[in-house]
Amino acid sequence: MKSRGIPKTALIRLRVTEEESAMLKSLANSEKKSTSSLLREMVLTDLRSTQRASAMENHILEFERRLVNTLGYLTKEMRRLNSTEQVTLSAIDIFLRTYLTHTPPIQEANREFARQEAKRRYDEIITAIHRGLSDDFGITEVARTFLTSEENGNERQ
């Protein structure tokens, strides 16, 4: 009949030299243990430390994997930001070149009127952007709507 609750054990044979055997017996006597219990304790201690080291290695490997993924994401994000910055600077460059090429200089007598008209148009653009963004429209849709209304306004004049 098998007894439940008692862990199964295995018999392990170990060959050691006579010097090692004498040293083990001396150590066991000094600790008031049997040689087999001393060896068992030493083996179990070593196994537990190996398991802890293995768990720590797994933890370090998992951390390194997460770190690599994070650095990959940050690198990708930096490339995207760099590209966005280049697009923005290109758009500003195109706008300035277009403005300087197609806008004639303003006569001194008309400067105050031009300044007031520019302020009015700028305020309209800012209001349209604010209204469009608060209504969850994209900036492209805001620009499309504003430019269409601008063209219609110019045709009426």
C-alpha positions in Angstrom: 0.0 0.0 0.0 1.3 3.4 -1.0 1.4 6.2 1.5 0.1 9.5 0.2 1.8 12.8 1.1 5.3 11.4 1.3 7.4 12.7 -1.6 9.1 10.1 -3.8 12.8 10.0 -3.5 15.5 8.8 -5.8 18.7 7.0 -4.8 21.8 8.6 -6.2 25.1 7.0 -6.0 28.1 9.3 -5.8 31.7 8.2 -6.1 34.3 10.3 -4.4 38.0 9.8 -3.6 39.0 8.6 -0.1 40.3 12.0 0.7 37.0 13.6 -0.2 35.1 11.0 1.7 37.2 11.6 4.8 36.7 15.4 4.5 32.9 14.9 4.1 32.8 12.6 7.2 34.8 15.2 9.2 32.5 18.0 8.1 29.4 15.9 8.9 30.7 15.1 12.4 31.5 18.7 13.1 27.9 19.7 12.1 26.4 16.6 13.9 24.8 15.3 10.8 25.1 12.2 8.7 27.2 12.3 5.6 24.2 11.6 3.4 22.1 14.4 5.0 25.0 16.8 4.6 25.4 15.9 0.9 21.7 16.2 0.4 21.7 19.6 2.0 24.6 20.7 -0.1 23.0 19.5 -3.4 19.6 21.1 -2.6 21.3 24.4 -1.7 23.2 24.4 -5.0 20.0 23.5 -6.9 18.1 26.3 -5.3 20.8 28.9 -6.1 20.9 27.6 -9.7 17.1 28.1 -9.9 17.3 31.6 -8.5 20.1 32.4 -11.0 18.0 31.0 -13.8 15.0 33.0 -12.8 17.1 36.1 -12.6 18.5 35.4 -16.1 15.0 35.1 -17.4 14.0 38.3 -15.7 17.0 40.1 -17.3 16.3 38.7 -20.7 12.7 39.8 -20.5 13.8 43.3 -19.4 16.3 43.5 -22.3 13.6 42.4 -24.8 11.2 45.2 -23.5 14.1 47.7 -23.7 14.9 46.7 -27.2 11.3 47.1 -28.2 11.1 50.5 -26.5 14.3 51.7 -28.2 12.9 50.5 -31.6 9.7 52.4 -31.0 11.6 55.6 -30.0 13.9 55.4 -33.0 10.8 55.0 -35.3 9.1 57.9 -33.6 12.3 60.1 -34.0 12.4 59.3 -37.7 8.7 60.2 -38.0 9.2 63.5 -36.2 12.2 64.3 -38.3 10.2 63.6 -41.4 7.3 65.8 -40.1 9.7 68.6 -39.4 11.1 68.4 -42.9 7.6 68.4 -44.4 6.7 71.5 -42.3 9.9 73.3 -43.3 9.3 72.4 -46.9 5.8 73.7 -46.8 7.0 77.0 -45.2 9.7 77.3 -47.9 7.1 76.7 -50.7 4.7 79.3 -49.1 7.5 81.9 -48.8 8.7 81.4 -52.4 5.2 81.6 -53.7 4.4 84.7 -51.7 7.6 86.5 -52.7 7.2 85.5 -56.3 3.5 86.4 -56.8 2.9 89.3 -54.4 3.8 92.7 -55.7 5.2 95.3 -53.3 2.6 97.5 -51.6 2.6 101.2 -52.3 3.1 103.4 -49.2 -0.4 104.9 -49.5 -2.0 101.5 -49.4 0.0 99.9 -46.5 -2.4 100.7 -43.7 -5.4 99.2 -45.7 -3.3 96.2 -46.6 -2.3 95.7 -42.9 -5.9 95.9 -41.8 -7.0 93.5 -44.6 -4.2 91.0 -43.7 -5.3 91.1 -40.0 -8.9 90.5 -41.0 -8.0 87.6 -43.2 -5.6 86.1 -40.6 -8.4 86.4 -37.9 -10.8 84.6 -40.3 -8.3 81.8 -40.9 -7.6 81.3 -37.1 -11.4 81.3 -36.4 -12.0 78.8 -39.1 -9.2 76.5 -37.8 -10.5 76.8 -34.2 -14.1 76.1 -35.3 -13.0 73.2 -37.5 -10.8 71.6 -34.9 -13.4 72.0 -32.1 -15.9 70.3 -34.4 -13.5 67.4 -34.9 -12.6 68.2 -38.5 -9.1 67.6 -39.7 -6.9 70.5 -40.7 -7.2 69.5 -44.4 -10.9 69.8 -44.2 -10.6 73.2 -42.5 -8.3 74.4 -45.2 -10.5 73.1 -48.0 -13.6 74.8 -46.5 -11.8 78.1 -45.9 -10.1 78.2 -49.3 -13.5 77.5 -51.0 -15.1 80.4 -49.0 -12.2 82.7 -49.8 -12.4 81.9 -53.6 -16.2 82.6 -53.5 -15.6 85.9 -51.6 -13.1 87.0 -54.2 -15.4 86.1 -57.1 -18.1 88.4 -55.6 -15.8 91.4 -55.4 
